[in-house]
Amino acid sequence: MPSSLAPSRRAGVPERAANAVRLEGIARTFAMAGGDREVLRGVDVELASGEIVAIVGPSGCGKSTLLRLVGGLDAPTSGAISLGDAGIADTDERTAIAFQEPRLLPWRTLAQNVELGLPRQADRREGRERVRELLHLVGLDHAADQRPREVSGGMAQRASLARALARDPRVLLLDEPFGALDALTRLRMQDLLLDIHAAQPTTVLFVTHDVEEALYLADRVLLLRSLADAGTDHDAPSVARTIAVPGIRPRDRADRALADLRAELLKGLGVETHHTLQENR
């Protein structure tokens, strides 16, 4: 990795501490026409360096809001978010985000779109080499000069991932990154993410509605509750449960332990499964 593109580290700060993400007492309330709407409350989470953490929960529970807060795209109403020994600022180059839609510029080639993710101070020659490395990492060497309209949705999403990785972020944020893809492409993209993480281990926080995806990829799963459905429990925090996922990646998708956790997560989401119904007979 070219030294000018590598993230800076403060002298004397251990690697784990330098990349740890801490959320302390995070709350987010939005001013609405009909009154304030509280979306997040009492979020206390720490993400270790190199950890993959999934966020699941019902629609409207604040999953994407939480992701945007960690990325510095929004600010909490109260609480603090830090990365290492410093707070998160807007346009923080220590974090990068990829969305469900690739959001590539249609008039640029895939290589030129990936180049947009480079640090502002990147050397031109080293930047081009970094783009080549990333295109190879996501399997797009052959498509570097093609434009978004000329490639498949999966290829466009791979380019979006490469662009997010271009600045070598300490924290990679993914908002339903594979949600718009067909089932087979989605499985392949999940394995690609694991390959990328093995080659460039960074802390990953991702939002998904797919429980199987969360259990296949993540070290831990944060189950968020909807505060609108919290009833009279006005002090209930947004994170209803944190579930540790056993096993070393890549995991066996058919592992019985994952099937049991799947049933547990679905129950937490208010979904009865055939497995749990059978047990209750």
N, C-alpha and C positions, 0 to 999 in steps of 0.2 A: 504494500500500500504506500503510495507516495506520501511523504511526510507532511506536505503542505495540505493534504486533504484529510489527514487523520484528525479526529477531534482532540482538542487540547485537554490536558489533565493537570490539575493543580498539584504542585509538588507536595509530597507528604500525605496526600489523600489516597487511601487504599482503593484498589479497583472496584471492589464491591460497594464501598461507600460512595465512590464517585458516580456510579451508575444507578444507585438505589433511588427509587421514586417514592416519595412519602406524601400521602394525602391525609391531612389532619383536620377533622371537624368540618369537612366540606359541605356547604349548603349552597343551593342556587334557587333563587326565586325570580320569576319573571312578572313584570307589570303587565297585566292584561286589561282589556276594556271592562270586563266584568269584575275586576279585582285581582289581587296578586295571586299567582299560581306557584306553589312550592313544588319543585321538581326533584331536588336532591336534598337530603338531610343527614347530618351526622356520619358522613363517609370517612372512615379511618382505615386506610389501606397502605401497605408498603409492598412495593414490587422490588424483588432482588435483581441484581445484575444478571442478565441473560435469561431471565424467567419469561415464560409465555403464559399470559393470564387472559382468560376469556371473560367477557361480560355477557350474561344472558338475562332476560327478563321480559315481561309483557310490554306491548307497545305503549309508549308514552311514559315509561318509568325513569327516563333520564340516561339511557345507555350512551347515546350519541353525545348528549350534553356533557357527560363525564369525560368522554374521549376528547372533546373540544377543550375542556378545561385543562386537561393534562398537556394538550398541544399548544396552549397559550392562545387559542383562537377565541376564547371567552374567559371571563374572570368570575371567580366564585363570589357569591353575596357575602359569605363569611368562611373562615377557615384559611388554610395555607397549603400550597403545593410546592414541593421542592424536589430538585434533581441534584443529588449529591449534596453539596453545601451551599447551593444557591437556589433561589426561587425561580419559578417558570415565568418567563416574560412573553409578551406577544411577539410573533415571528421568531420564536426561539429556535436557533439552528441546531440545537442539541436534540430536537425532536423532528419527526417527519410523519406525515399522514397520507394514507391512500384511502379513497372512498369506493363505494360500490360501483360508481361509474368511473371509467378510466380518466375522464376529463383531460384528454390529450388535445393539443392544438392541432386542428385538422390540416393546416397549411405547412406544418413541420413534419419532418420524417421522424421515425421512432427514435433514432439516435439524437436528433435535435431536441425532441421532447425530454429524453432522459437527461440531456445536458442542462436543461432548465433547473434540475434539482441540485446541481453542484453548488458548493459554497461560493459566496460572492467573491471571495478573495482567491479562488482557485487559479493556479497557473494554467494557461491555455493548453499547453502541450500535455501536461499531466492530467488535465481535465478530459481531453480526448482519450487518453489511455484508460482513465477510470470508466468512461462511458463504454469503451470496448470490453473491459473486464465485466461490467454489469450485464451488457447484452449477452455475453457468453454465459454468464451465471444463470440467466433466465432463459437461455436457449433461443435467443433472437439474433444470433450473428448474421444469419442469412437474410434477415428482414430489416436490417439497420436503415436502409435507404427507402423503405416503403413508408407510405403515409397511413394514418389510422383507418381511412376508408378502405384500404387495400388489404387489411388483415382481419382475422377473426376476433371475436370478443375476448377469447382467452389470451390471444397474443397481445391485444391492446391492454389487458389487465396486467400481463407480465411486464409490459413496458412501463405501466404506472407504478408497479412495485420497484422496478429498477430506478425510476426517477426518485422515488421516496428514499431509496438506499444510497443515492448518489452522494449525499453529504456525510455518509457514514454516521447516521444518527445514533445517539445513545439509546433513544426510545423510538420504536416504530409503532405507530398507531394505525390500526386498520378498522374501518367502519364498514361492516358487511362486505368485505372485499370480493367475495365469490358469489354473492347472493343472486346476481343477474345471469349467472352461467348455467349451462345445462349440467345435469347430474354427473356425467362422466368427466367433463372438463373441470367441474368443481373438485372432484376427487383428485384429479391430477394436479390441480393448483394447490391443494392442501399438502400433497407430497412435495411439491416444488417449494412451498414456504418452509417446510422442514429442512430441505436441502440447503436453502438460502441461509436459514438460521444456523445450520451446522458450519457453513463456510464463513458466515459473517455474524457471529453470535451477538445479538443485541437484545435488549429488553423489548418484549412485544406485548402490547395491550390491544385486544381486538374485540369488536362487537359482533355477535352473531345471533341469529334466531334458530340456528341449527344445533340442537343439543349434541348430536353425534359428532359434528365438527368440533364443538368445544371440547368434548372428551377426548377426541383423537389428537388434537393439537396442544392442548393447554396443560401446564403443570397444576394450575388452580383455576377454578371457575367461581366467579362472583355472581351470585343470584340476587338480582335487584328486585325490590317490590315496588309497586305503584303506590305512591303516597296518596293518590286520589282514592285508593281502595283500602287504605289503612284503617278506616273506620274511626273509632274513638281513641285509638292508640296514637295520640298526637306526638309522642316522643319516639316512635319506632324509627330506627335509622333506615336509610335506603337499602343498604346491603343486608338482605335477609339472612343469607348464609354464604359461607366460603367453603368450597369443597375441593379438597386435594385429590388429584387424579393419580392413581398408582401406576407403576410401570415405566419402563424406559422407552422413549421414542426411537424409531417408529413403532407404534403399538399395533397389536392385532385388532382389527376392527370388530372381530367376532368374539373378543374376550368377554367371558361371562361377567367379570368384575365391572367392565364398562357398561354392560347391559343393565346390571343392578343400579349403577350410578345414573344411567339414563332414566330408569324408572323413578329414581329418587328426585332427579332434577325436574322431570315432567310433573311429578306430584307437587313439587314446590311451585311450579308454574300453574297449578290448578288443573292439570290434565290427568285424568284417570287412564291408566294403561291396562291392556289385557292381562299383563303379568300381575298387577296389583289386584285387579278384579278377581282373578283366579284364586289368589291367596286369601281374599276376604270371604270366599264362599263357605 
